[in-house]
């Protein structure tokens, strides 16, 4: 399972970014560890089942 600390930090940074309390650069620094972990896990699962991975980007996460 994904590291809950990364997820909590990413969600908090997304919220602060959406209400303009932090800049895009600051938000990206806090969110990218979660995105990288998610994408690696997605790639490994996709490889196991012969599928394309469902990866996320910073913009997709912040929507």
Contact map, one row per residue, 1 for C-alpha under 8 A:
111000000000000000000000000000000000000000000000000000000000000
111101100000000000000000000000000000110000000000000000000000000
111111100000000000000000000000000100000000000000000000000000000
011111110000000000000000000000000000000000000000000000000000000
001111111000000000000000000000000000000000000000000000000000000
011111111100000000000000000000101100000000000000000000000000000
011111111110000000000000000000000100000000000000000000000000000
000111111111000000000000000000000000000000000000000000000000000
000011111111100000000000000001100000000000000000000000000000000
000001111111110000000000000001110100000000000000000000000000000
000000111111111000000000000000100000000000000000000000000000000
000000011111111100000000000000000000000000000000000000000000000
000000001111111110000100001001100000000000000000000000000000000
000000000111111111000000001000100000000000000000000000000000010
000000000011111111100000000000000000000000000000000000000000000
000000000001111111111100001000000000000000000000000000000000000
000000000000111111111111001000000000000000000000000000000000000
000000000000011111111000000000000000000000000000000000000000010
000000000000001111111000000000000000000000000000000000000000000
000000000000000111111110000000000000000000000000000000000000000
000000000000000111111110000000000000000000000000000000000000000
000000000000100110011111011000000000000000000000000000000000000
000000000000000010011111111000000000000000000000000000000000000
000000000000000010000111111100000000000000000000000000000000000
000000000000000000000011111110000000000000000000000000000000000
000000000000000000000111111111000000000000000000000000000000000
000000000000110110000111111111100000000000000000000000000000000
000000000000000000000001111111110000000000000000000000000100000
000000000000000000000000111111111000000000000000000000000000000
000000001100100000000000011111111000000000000000000000000000000
000001001110110000000000001111111110000000000000000000000100000
000000000100000000000000000111111111000000000000000000000100000
000001000000000000000000000011111111100000000000000000000000000
001001100100000000000000000000111111110000000000000000000000000
000000000000000000000000000000111111111000000000000000011100000
000000000000000000000000000000011111111100000000000000000000000
010000000000000000000000000000001111111110000000000000000000000
010000000000000000000000000000000111111111000000000000110000000
000000000000000000000000000000000011111111100000000011110000000
000000000000000000000000000000000001111111110000000000000000000
000000000000000000000000000000000000111111111000000000000000000
000000000000000000000000000000000000011111111100000011100000000
000000000000000000000000000000000000001111111110000111100000000
000000000000000000000000000000000000000111111111000000000000000
000000000000000000000000000000000000000011111111100010000000000
000000000000000000000000000000000000000001111111111110000000000
000000000000000000000000000000000000000000111111111110000000000
000000000000000000000000000000000000000000011111111000000000000
000000000000000000000000000000000000000000001111111000000000000
000000000000000000000000000000000000000000000111111100000000000
000000000000000000000000000000000000000000000111111110000000000
000000000000000000000000000000000000000000100110011111000000000
000000000000000000000000000000000000001001101110001111100000000
000000000000000000000000000000000000001001100000000111110000000
000000000000000000000000000000000000011001100000000011111000000
000000000000000000000000000000000010011000000000000001111101100
000000000000000000000000000000000010000000000000000000111111100
000000000000000000000000000100110010000000000000000000011111110
000000000000000000000000000000000000000000000000000000001111111
000000000000000000000000000000000000000000000000000000011111111
000000000000000000000000000000000000000000000000000000011111111
000000000000010001000000000000000000000000000000000000000111111
000000000000000000000000000000000000000000000000000000000011111
